[in-house]
Amino acid sequence: MAKRQRTEGQARRSFVKLCAFFGLIIAAFLFVFGGLFSGSTAGSILEIIGKLALLVAVAFPAYEYSRGMKKVWRIIFWIALAIYILGCVLGLLSGIGVINIGAK
């Protein structure tokens, strides 16, 4: 019997589905138990993992959608993606105490 081969598109879609699943699980966990981890390094790390998993789950389908649109929408997609990633990085750095945003 011949082995069934997966295409690159199928592998990427399954990775996106995996990220969506774990992003949802981590986000739900943090909504329920977020108070236990608030302000701690473990809470910040769990939060960034959840945000990045949700980013992967949303970014790939959004990119595929924007490819068929006019150039201005593709530019808006990349700007929004950069802002989201910057927010994740700054949130992680402030969560683990590397930088203080808004502190007096």
C-alpha positions as CSV (number, residue, x, y, z in Angstrom):
1,M,0.0,0.0,0.0
2,A,1.4,3.4,-0.9
3,K,2.1,5.9,1.8
4,R,0.0,8.9,1.9
5,Q,2.1,12.1,1.6
6,R,1.2,15.5,3.0
7,T,1.7,18.6,1.0
8,E,3.4,21.7,2.4
9,G,0.0,23.5,2.6
10,Q,-1.5,20.6,4.6
11,A,1.4,20.6,7.0
12,R,1.1,24.4,7.5
13,R,-2.6,24.2,8.1
14,S,-2.2,21.5,10.7
15,F,0.5,23.7,12.4
16,V,-1.9,26.7,12.4
17,K,-4.7,24.4,13.8
18,L,-2.3,23.2,16.5
19,C,-1.3,26.8,17.5
20,A,-5.0,27.8,17.5
21,F,-5.8,24.9,19.9
22,F,-2.9,25.6,22.3
23,G,-3.5,29.3,22.1
24,L,-7.1,28.8,23.1
25,I,-6.2,26.4,25.9
26,I,-3.5,28.8,27.4
27,A,-5.8,31.8,27.0
28,A,-8.7,30.0,28.8
29,F,-6.3,28.8,31.5
30,L,-5.0,32.4,32.1
31,F,-8.6,33.8,32.2
32,V,-9.5,31.3,34.9
33,F,-6.3,31.2,36.9
34,G,-4.7,34.6,35.8
35,G,-4.9,36.0,39.3
36,L,-2.6,33.3,40.6
37,F,0.1,34.2,38.1
38,S,-0.3,37.9,37.8
39,G,2.9,39.8,38.2
40,S,5.1,36.7,38.2
41,T,7.6,35.6,35.6
42,A,5.7,32.4,35.0
43,G,2.5,34.3,34.3
44,S,4.3,36.6,31.8
45,I,5.9,33.6,30.0
46,L,2.5,31.8,29.8
47,E,0.9,35.0,28.5
48,I,3.5,35.5,25.8
49,I,3.2,31.8,24.7
50,G,-0.6,32.1,24.4
51,K,-0.3,35.4,22.5
52,L,2.2,34.0,20.1
53,A,0.2,30.8,19.5
54,L,-2.9,32.9,18.8
55,L,-0.8,35.1,16.5
56,V,0.3,32.2,14.4
57,A,-3.3,30.9,14.3
58,V,-4.5,34.3,13.0
59,A,-1.6,35.6,11.0
60,F,-1.4,32.9,8.4
61,P,-5.1,33.0,7.4
62,A,-5.0,36.8,7.5
63,Y,-2.0,36.8,5.2
64,E,-3.7,34.5,2.8
65,Y,-6.7,36.7,2.8
66,S,-4.7,39.9,2.3
67,R,-2.8,38.5,-0.6
68,G,-5.8,38.6,-2.8
69,M,-6.6,42.2,-1.9
70,K,-5.1,45.5,-3.1
71,K,-1.7,46.6,-2.0
72,V,-2.9,49.0,0.7
73,W,-4.6,46.1,2.5
74,R,-1.4,44.1,2.4
75,I,0.5,47.1,3.9
76,I,-2.1,47.4,6.6
77,F,-1.7,43.7,7.4
78,W,2.1,44.0,7.8
79,I,1.8,47.1,9.9
80,A,-0.8,45.5,12.2
81,L,1.3,42.4,12.5
82,A,4.4,44.4,13.4
83,I,2.4,46.3,16.0
84,Y,1.1,43.1,17.5
85,I,4.5,41.5,17.7
86,L,6.0,44.7,19.2
87,G,3.2,44.7,21.8
88,C,4.0,41.0,22.7
89,V,7.7,41.7,23.1
90,L,7.2,44.9,25.1
91,G,4.6,43.1,27.3
92,L,7.0,40.2,27.9
93,L,9.9,42.6,28.8
94,S,7.8,44.6,31.2
95,G,6.3,41.5,32.7
96,I,9.6,40.0,33.6
97,G,11.0,43.3,34.8
98,V,13.5,44.1,32.1
99,I,11.8,47.4,31.3
100,N,9.2,49.5,33.1
101,I,6.6,51.0,30.8
102,G,4.5,53.7,32.4
103,A,6.4,53.6,35.8
104,K,7.1,56.9,37.4
